[in-house]
Amino acid sequence: MADYKSMYYYSAGRMATAVDTLEATTEILKSTTKSLSEALSSTTFALESTSEALTALKEKLKLAQQTTEDMFVDSADEDDLAEGHK
């Protein structure tokens, strides 16, 4: 009977250690998940802001390109008119 009792206590001790380890691991995973979630949220916000800034920059560049093209077209038209009057 003593052998069964010592095996029981040994097994119970091992199970208690396993439970403690699982609880600690669970807490670590919860903490890591929370940290990763916050980091992902911050990264997502930064990427959205960057995307918006790039979109605004793209629109400004398109406008600048169109304005420049219009200036050259208008300048060419004026040059053609000036040459035609000579």
N, C-alpha and C positions, 0 to 999 in steps of 0.2 A: 504494500500500500504506500510505503514511503516513496517508492520510485514514481508512482502516479502523481503524488502530491508535489514532488520536486519538478516533474515534467510540467504539471499545471502551472506552477509558479514561474517556471522558466518561460513557458509559452505566454503566460499573462504579461510578463515583463517585456517580452519581445513585441507583443501586440500593443502594449502601451507606448513603447518606443516608436512603433510604426504609426500609431495614431498621432503622436506628437509631431512626428516628421511630416505627416500629411497635413496637419493643421498649419504648421509653419510654412510649408510649401504653398498651401492654398493662400495664405496671407501674402506671401511674396508675389504670387501670381496676380492677386487682386491689385496689389500696389503697382506692379509692373504694368498691368492692363490700364489702370487709371493714368499712369504717367505717359504711356504710349498714346492713349486716347487724347490727352491734353496736348501732347506734342503734335499729333496728327491734326488736331483742330487748329493749332497755331500755324502749322505748315499750310493747311488748306486755306486759311485766311490770307496768309502771305502770298500764296499762288494766285488767289482770286484778285488781290490788290495789284499784283504784278500784271496779270492779264488785262485788267481794266486800264492800267497805265499804258501798256503796249497798244491797246486798242485806240486810246486817245492819241498816242504818238503817231500811229498809223494814219489816223484821220487827218492830223495836222500835216503830215508829210504829203498825203494825197492832195490836200488843199494847196500846199506850197507848190507842188508839181503843176497843178492846174493853173495856178496864178502865173507861174513862170511861163508855161506854154502860152497862155493868153497874152502875156507881155510880148513874147516873140512874134506871135501871129499878128498882133496889133502893130508892132514895129515893122514887120514885113509889109503889111498893108500900107502903112504910111510911106515906106521906102518906095513901094511900087507906084503910089500916087505921085510922089515927088519926082520920080524918074519919068513918069508919063507926062508931066507938065514941062519938062525941059525941052 
